[in-house]
Amino acid sequence: MSFDENNRTLVLNTKDSSDYVLVISNAEKYKELGYTASIAAAQQQTEPSETGEEETENKAATEVALTSVILKPDSELETVPVAFLEYLSDLDVCSVTLVYADGSEKMLDKEDGRYECSAEHADEEDAEGTVRRTYHVVVKELATGAVFEDTESVEIGRKDPVEIKTEDMTTVMLEGRKKWMMVQSVPDVSGRYAMNCDKGIEKIYYVSDDGDLTCAEDSFQLQAGEKYTFLIKLQ
């Protein structure tokens, strides 16, 4: 029991589950004596670990459940000639969309630690040499162990790549594009051509209608009048 700094308020520190009686002796000598009782209950402290666990449980309970995934192969795969098939393995040619119970959708981020994603493909070639590539993706939700799958197919080389002038190949701008592109061109002049763009070129794969596929770093040798198809891969 103690007085505060101005000596006008008496502070009584009590213990939980205890009864107290305040007795003032000779109260008749103090005509202006009065008192106001104010009881302040101490707040119960919660262990940080318990609070963290409760917040995690509440957050998990409010998260919308994942219901399915959608696999979407790049539409430009249809412009890739069969000769380039082996070079597609290390390219980002498919996207995966997560579909939730409330109808919302979100593109799967490869860095998202909540999911584990694996993909594979298989090729089927018909008598005419047309190749149908089937992609299969499996997404595992690590928190629940639930597994979601989807399969999509694309016909390789069904369409011709976009055609550009060979002179434009040296100044083609790849800003805002994906990490690869397919184009075809017929040069008017024989000689060595070099790429010149804001982003670095990792590889250039090109082939003429009656030639072998060639890999180049940043320049390529072309013959006038021949049609070439290019797979340009960015760093």
Helices and strands as residue ranges (DSSP letters): E 2-3, E 10-11, G 27-29, H 48-62, E 66-73, G 75-79, G 82-87, E 94-100, E 105-107, E 115-125, E 131-141, E 147-156, E 162-163, H 166-169, E 180-185, E 191-194, E 201-208, E 214-216, E 219-222, E 228-234
